[in-house]
Amino acid sequence: MMLQVQDLGNSSYKRTWELQKELQLQRIENNIDDTLLLVEHEPVYTFGKNADENHLLQNYPENVKLFYTERGGDITFHGPGQIVGYPIIDLHNYKMSISWYMRSLEEVIIRSLDKFGISADRKDSLTGVWVEDEKIAALGVRISRWVTMHGFALNVNTDLAYYDSIIPCGIFDYGITSMKHILGENQNISKIKSTLSAIFLDVFQLKKMEA
């Protein structure tokens, strides 16, 4: 089976969450190909299944919706100017390892950022992608019968003020950044989506051959 990329443009978090669950079931039943969804959401805070509600601070904007999800991880933010990627893929075709999958997603983002002149890396024992001591991409996934959903969020032109109302991913010691903040100007979302898509396909097709 091939790996398909669908750009959903702007889509509500709830609608996209329902779509993910539907596609995950279809992929488990082998009715669709592996799929990567790319999307921008309205401003929302989402909690992972083991999130600490105290990591949502009392000053959070009332117009930001809250969602309690089945993904791993703590609280995070999604909103305009952020590219969210939801891979719906069957790890039977790659490697049945959650840590391997997470490191592979990080590799996609690190290689994509490098194309735009940003040197990013991992931090020991912390999930996500970092530029020095600031997180630029968060990861949180749900895997059922080795088929994935949820995924990653890359801050491109994101309004970082939204992070002032949460303890992102439950991490107190480090900050949050974006491509716009690092490069000093708004970035072309479409161009970054194209780069992410190409590198995602490259990384996962290569890893599929290695498996």
C-alpha positions as CSV (number, residue, x, y, z in Angstrom):
1,M,0.0,0.0,0.0
2,M,1.1,3.6,-0.7
3,L,1.2,6.5,1.7
4,Q,-1.2,9.3,0.9
5,V,-1.0,12.9,2.1
6,Q,-4.2,14.9,2.6
7,D,-4.0,18.7,3.2
8,L,-7.2,19.6,5.0
9,G,-6.4,23.3,5.1
10,N,-8.3,24.9,8.1
11,S,-10.5,22.4,9.9
12,S,-12.0,22.4,13.3
13,Y,-10.3,20.3,16.0
14,K,-13.5,18.3,16.7
15,R,-14.2,17.6,13.0
16,T,-10.7,16.5,12.4
17,W,-10.6,14.4,15.6
18,E,-13.7,12.5,14.4
19,L,-12.1,12.0,11.0
20,Q,-9.0,10.6,12.5
21,K,-11.0,8.0,14.5
22,E,-12.9,7.0,11.4
23,L,-9.7,6.7,9.3
24,Q,-8.0,4.7,12.0
25,L,-10.8,2.2,12.0
26,Q,-10.7,2.0,8.2
27,R,-6.9,1.5,8.3
28,I,-7.2,-1.3,11.0
29,E,-9.6,-3.0,8.6
30,N,-7.2,-2.5,5.7
31,N,-9.7,-0.5,3.7
32,I,-7.5,2.5,3.1
33,D,-3.8,3.3,2.6
34,D,-1.5,4.8,5.1
35,T,-2.5,8.5,5.3
36,L,-0.9,11.7,6.6
37,L,-3.4,14.5,7.4
38,L,-2.0,18.1,7.5
39,V,-4.2,20.8,9.0
40,E,-4.5,24.1,10.9
41,H,-7.0,24.4,13.8
42,E,-8.8,27.2,15.6
43,P,-7.2,28.0,19.0
44,V,-7.7,25.0,21.3
45,Y,-6.0,23.5,24.3
46,T,-6.0,19.7,24.3
47,F,-5.2,17.3,27.2
48,G,-3.6,13.9,26.9
49,K,-5.1,11.0,28.8
50,N,-2.8,11.4,31.8
51,A,-2.6,15.3,31.7
52,D,-2.5,17.3,34.8
53,E,-5.4,19.8,34.7
54,N,-3.4,22.2,36.9
55,H,-1.2,22.8,33.9
56,L,-4.0,24.9,32.5
57,L,-3.5,28.2,34.2
58,Q,-6.5,30.3,35.4
59,N,-5.7,33.2,33.0
60,Y,-6.5,31.2,29.9
61,P,-8.6,32.9,27.3
62,E,-12.3,31.9,27.6
63,N,-12.7,31.7,23.8
64,V,-10.2,28.9,23.6
65,K,-12.0,25.5,23.6
66,L,-10.8,22.6,25.7
67,F,-10.6,19.0,24.5
68,Y,-9.8,15.9,26.6
69,T,-8.3,13.3,24.2
70,E,-7.0,9.7,24.2
71,R,-3.5,10.6,23.0
72,G,-0.4,10.4,25.2
73,G,1.2,13.4,26.7
74,D,0.1,16.4,28.8
75,I,-1.6,19.7,27.8
76,T,-0.7,21.4,24.5
77,F,-2.0,24.2,22.2
78,H,-3.2,24.1,18.6
79,G,-4.1,27.1,16.6
80,P,-3.6,29.2,13.5
81,G,-0.2,29.4,12.0
82,Q,0.7,25.9,13.4
83,I,0.9,22.9,11.1
84,V,-0.6,19.8,12.8
85,G,0.2,16.4,11.3
86,Y,-1.9,13.3,11.9
87,P,-0.4,10.1,10.5
88,I,-2.8,7.2,10.2
89,I,-0.4,4.5,9.5
90,D,-0.1,0.8,10.2
91,L,3.2,0.1,12.1
92,H,3.0,-3.6,11.1
93,N,4.4,-2.3,7.8
94,Y,7.3,-0.5,9.5
95,K,8.3,-1.4,13.0
96,M,6.0,-2.3,15.9
97,S,7.7,0.1,18.4
98,I,6.2,3.3,19.8
99,S,9.7,4.8,20.7
100,W,10.9,4.0,17.1
101,Y,7.8,5.8,15.7
102,M,8.2,8.8,17.9
103,R,11.9,9.2,17.0
104,S,10.9,8.8,13.3
105,L,8.4,11.7,13.6
106,E,11.0,13.8,15.3
107,E,13.4,13.0,12.4
108,V,10.9,14.2,9.9
109,I,10.6,17.6,11.7
110,I,14.3,18.0,12.3
111,R,15.1,17.4,8.6
112,S,12.3,19.7,7.5
113,L,13.5,22.6,9.7
114,D,17.0,22.1,8.4
115,K,15.6,23.0,4.9
116,F,14.7,26.4,6.2
117,G,18.0,27.0,7.9
118,I,16.9,26.0,11.4
119,S,19.1,23.7,13.4
120,A,16.8,21.6,15.6
121,D,17.4,18.5,17.7
122,R,16.0,16.2,20.4
123,K,16.4,16.4,24.2
124,D,17.2,13.4,26.2
125,S,14.1,11.9,27.9
126,L,11.9,14.7,26.5
127,T,9.6,14.0,23.5
128,G,9.4,16.6,20.8
129,V,11.8,18.8,18.7
130,W,13.9,21.6,20.2
131,V,15.9,24.6,19.1
132,E,18.4,24.9,21.9
133,D,16.2,25.2,25.0
134,E,12.9,26.0,23.3
135,K,10.4,23.5,21.9
136,I,9.3,24.1,18.4
137,A,7.3,20.9,17.8
138,A,5.2,18.8,20.2
139,L,4.3,15.1,19.7
140,G,1.5,13.0,21.2
141,V,0.0,9.8,19.7
142,R,-2.6,7.2,20.2
143,I,-1.9,3.7,18.8
144,S,-4.6,1.0,18.5
145,R,-3.8,-2.4,17.0
146,W,-0.5,-0.8,15.8
147,V,-2.4,1.8,13.8
148,T,-1.6,5.4,14.7
149,M,-3.6,8.6,15.2
150,H,-2.9,12.1,16.6
151,G,0.7,13.1,15.9
152,F,2.8,16.3,15.8
153,A,2.3,20.1,15.9
154,L,5.0,22.4,14.4
155,N,4.9,26.0,15.4
156,V,5.3,28.1,12.2
157,N,3.6,31.5,12.5
158,T,1.9,30.5,15.8
159,D,0.9,33.3,18.3
160,L,3.2,32.2,21.2
161,A,1.1,34.2,23.7
162,Y,-1.3,31.3,23.9
163,Y,1.4,29.3,25.7
164,D,1.4,31.8,28.5
165,S,-1.8,30.2,29.8
166,I,-0.5,26.6,30.1
167,I,2.5,24.6,31.3
168,P,3.2,23.1,27.8
169,C,3.5,19.4,27.9
170,G,3.9,19.7,31.7
171,I,7.5,21.1,31.2
172,F,8.4,24.0,33.5
173,D,12.1,24.4,32.6
174,Y,12.0,25.3,28.9
175,G,10.4,27.7,26.6
176,I,8.4,27.6,23.3
177,T,9.4,29.0,20.0
178,S,8.3,29.1,16.3
179,M,9.8,29.3,12.9
180,K,8.6,32.9,12.6
181,H,10.2,33.9,15.9
182,I,13.5,32.3,14.9
183,L,13.6,33.6,11.3
184,G,12.1,37.0,12.1
185,E,9.2,37.0,9.6
186,N,6.1,35.1,8.6
187,Q,6.7,31.8,6.8
188,N,4.9,30.3,3.9
189,I,2.7,27.6,5.3
190,S,2.1,25.9,2.0
191,K,5.8,25.6,1.3
192,I,6.5,24.1,4.7
193,K,3.6,21.6,4.3
194,S,5.1,20.5,1.0
195,T,8.5,20.1,2.6
196,L,7.1,18.1,5.6
197,S,5.1,15.9,3.2
198,A,8.1,15.1,1.0
199,I,10.4,14.3,4.0
200,F,7.7,12.3,5.7
201,L,7.3,10.1,2.6
202,D,11.0,9.8,2.3
203,V,11.7,8.9,5.9
204,F,8.9,6.4,6.2
205,Q,9.4,4.8,2.8
206,L,13.1,4.4,3.7
207,K,12.3,3.0,7.1
208,K,9.7,0.7,5.5
209,M,12.5,-0.8,3.4
210,E,14.7,-1.2,6.4
211,A,12.0,-2.9,8.5
